[in-house]
Structures are given as structure tokens and as C-alpha cells.
Amino acid sequence: MEAPPSPRVCTLCQGDGTYRCTKCIHRPLFCSSCCRKEHKLRPFHCVEQWNGTFFEESSLQLAGLVVHLGHGGDPCPSGGLDGEDITGNVEDKWEDIEDQPKLHHLSPGTDRSCLTLVHTSGVHFCDVRYCNFPGAETSHLQLATAGLFLATVKEPRTAFTFQVLDDFIWDNVECGTSAMNYYSKLRRVTSNAFPNLVPVSSPSGKDFIRDPLSHKRKNWSCSVQHAHNQG
């Protein structure tokens, strides 16, 4: 919330430094273009945007970042799929928060290319483009190759990074944290000021959150039991 350095310039191009990354060391300032370029392989960093008075919470999606799968994070030369092959026309239903302000960086996109990606740094809404080369892997496998575990195979709109699944295991083993309590923590990590505005699935879609975490825990328990039996 503090005032920016003077002059407020982009670390890379000396342009207008409107974005500040809170995850990069030294919390550098970027113009929107440099912010996108610098974070094409770091889509789970958190940024703030200068609103003329102070830095307010924002997101890389609002800065225009698009996550391209394959090709080292660059756009597919043949043109990328927007996710239509795995999402169809189905849109997830989210619980409405009554009588609360709507914040753009905490609202999932309505476009089919927008996926909700859960990482240790919080809940992120990312525009995803897939490799469209002939013979390219299916969208599900492209996401898995990128380290993303889909919450459901049927009409997926949510994915968890492998890192957040591992982090949940350590919390569960050492602290006895349940899947839902862990996700509640991630909501606060996403926005400490407005954790209740970070969307969760509707009652019919709660498995989008619980199942991947519980599945990871069960796999870990089975591995430990197998190692014990082998010993």
C-alpha cells in the first residue's frame, strides 16, 4: 500500500511502472508489456497495480498474460486452441457472495479459455492456450506436462499444480489439515483482505476442491504403507 519509488518506471524498459510483483525479489516495477514477458513462465506470481493513489491487488490475467502450453511458453506457431476441446459450452457455477463488492482479480473469467489454477501462492484465473500442432497431445496431457492436475476429467475448468498437492500433503501429515481447511488457507493467501470473495465451487461442485487433494493424500498413504510392507 506504500507509495512507489520516484520516478515510478519499469525495471526493464524505463516505461510507466504500473505493476509491481510481490513475489519477485526486490518487488520490481513493470509496465504491462514487460510484466507479461517477465512472467510468461511464472504465471502464479502475484502483482499489484498502481491506481493513481496506491498499489492495489491485481492479477497477471488483468495485465494481459496468456499461458501458452508447449513451445517454452511461447504461442503455438500454428495457432493455439482456446480450450474448447475440453470445456465445451459448460460453465462452472460458483457460489454468489451476497451483498459483497465484486473485485475483478478475484472473479473467474467467463471465457472458455479461462481456467482456475490453484497454486501455493493462491487461486489464479489464467487464460490458457494449447499447442495445436498436428499430432499434439490432448489438452489433458498438455496440462499434465505443464505440472497441472485436473480437478475432473469431464469438462474441467479447474486444475491444481503438483506443488500445491505436495504442499497439502505436508500440511496434512504434520498439522492434520483437512482438504477444505487447506483450501480455506489458500483463499486467505489469495486475498488476505477479502478471502470470502475468493470463489469456491457451488455445492454440486465441491469435489472440484476436495477430490484432487484427497486423491493425493490417499496415494501418499498407499505409498507409505507399501514402503512399510516392503521393509
Secondary structure, 3 states (H helix, E strand, C coil): CCCCCCCCECCCCCCECCEEECCCCCCCEECHHHHHHHCCCCCCCCEEEECCCCEEECCCCCCCCEEECCHHHCCCCCCCECCHHHHCCCCCCECCCCCCCCCHHHCCCCCCCEEEEEECCEEEEEEEEECCCCCCCCHHHHHHHCCEEECCCCCCCEEEEHHHHHHHHHHHHHHCCCHHHHHHHHHHHHCCCCHHHCCCECHHHCHHHHHHHHHHHHHHHHHHHHHHHHC
